[in-house]
Amino acid sequence: MQRLQKRELFIKKRGLSMKRLNDSKNIVTLYILVTALGIIIVFGIMEFRFLKDILTSYESSIEQIAVNKTNSFINDLKSLSRNAARKIEMQNINAEEAVKIVPNYDIRVTGVYVVKEDSTTASTSSSDKNLFITNLAKKAQENEQDVTLSEVINDTISTAVPLRDGRILIIDFTIDDYQKEIIEEFTNTAYKLAVFDNKNTPIVWPFEEDQLANFNSQQSKLYAGEEQYQVIKSEVGNPSWNLYLFKKANNFEKYRAITIIFLVFALYYCLYQLLVEFWGVNSAKTYFDNIDFAILNQVNEGVIITNNEGKIVFANKAAHDIFHERKNSLVNVQLKEVMGHIENLQGKSDSSQTLTLKTSDKLLEAIHSPIIKKGKKLGSLTVISANNSEEKAFKSVLEKLVEILPQGIIFVDKNNDIVTANLMAKCYLGNLDIGKNMEVVNPELAEFICKNIDSRSINRIKLTGHDIWCDAAPVYDNDGVYTGTLVILNSESKM
């Protein structure tokens, strides 16, 4: 007995020391993981900000290049017109000669007009633009600026410069070169550029014509087919031209937010687990640590309790005896290492399962059931007992034998309630329903059974009013405790 107690004490101490060691390892591992995740998150946020700054700077540079090119184009036209006007004034060139000389100044010049003080116009050729020229000349006279810019008509833009003698010099320029340069440089899969003049006439449009009809200068997004673009608006010149930079959506902000949220969630989870391990506040994991299961060492069946990780937190003496081939303690061992195929039941957490185990010397029956408290699974309970299939078979044979015996057979329990009675016994005494007390069936036989409970031999009595003899034999269990009485009935003619 002392050896058994020492063994249990040794197993308990060893299990506690192993538990402390495992808990320390878990805390160190979680601390390292939390630190690593914290560093990754900090560097990740810094990296995302750096990439965001690079993308923003890149987009701003593209926008600025487009603004500079457009501004340069407009200023170039104004400068050329201003220089042409100064030459005409300095050389005192008349209108007819001026319209012949100015086209030689630049290859982009497609037409030259000089509106005289008497409102007559000298031009490079006959033109149907008289009304347009007249209106532009009036606008130039009223404008305080030295060069007046018109809207774009048929890919042509006109400039008007007042001369000192009251005449107005008007020059037509083609914008083909500007359009080609903008399309080639600012039209690709990542971004596109659209240019509108001061009258909102499209100069450059990088999409299909049907998209132009639905475009609104105030919208911040544009959908072209399956692609989505962000719209960035800029103004250039006076009168101002509108530039629209269409930047293809890259979902960078969404990916950044999702990644940071995921990393923060992982950090929070690991930090929570670290605090749980450090303070031992996880009831689902430490619930069994505060319960004394020593009473389970007194039962004959093997009892094994595991936590949610499948690790054994308690195994009684009977369980250690069943798996005696394992020299070490079962505590802190994975259940699947002891009962291999039980891992197939881990997913079935809502019901008990029965299975058969085969050891080297016996066949066992195990019941595996979850332990649930307030809707939370705390672990599992496994009860192991000897397979009683042979006992069941023997019981069936015994019941069959009792049924075919020519004597009447009755067995009553310690409360004198009928447990079993064959057909012959029912013929002798009448109604012998299972569970009925013998006092109700035959008070004389019931009294006789009670008087011979302590008897260690078979006792006989002849029932009054019946032509039968009764042999009563008390039955005891292995510990000598009375469990019932076997009664054998025989007719007098057979005695």
Buried (B, 14 or more C-beta within 10 A) or exposed (E): EEEEEEEBEEBBEBBEEBBEEEBEEBBEBBBEBBEEBBEEBEEBBEEBEEEEEEEEEEBEEBBEEBBEBBBEBBEBBBEBBBEBBEEBBEEEBEBEBBBEBBBEBBEBBBBBBBBBEEEEBBBBEEEEBEEBBBEBBBBBEEBEEEBBBBBBBEEBBBBBBBBEEEBBBBBBBBBEEBBEEBBEEBBEEEBBBBBBBBEEEBBBBBBEEEBEEEBEEEEEEBEBEEEBBBBBBBEBBEBEBBBBBBBBEEEEEEEBEEBBEEBBEBBEEBBBBBBBBEEEEBEBBBBBEEEEEEEBBEEEBBBBBBBBEBBBBBBBBBBBEBBEEEEEBBBBBEBBEBBEEBEEBBEEEEEEBEBEBEEEEEEBBBBBBBBEEEEEBBBBBBBBBBBEEEEEEEEEEEEEEBEEEEBBBBBBBEEBBBEBBBEBBBEBBEEBEEEBEBBEBBEBBBBBBEEBBEEEEEBEBEBEEBEBBBBBBBEEEEEEEEEBBBBBBBBEEEE
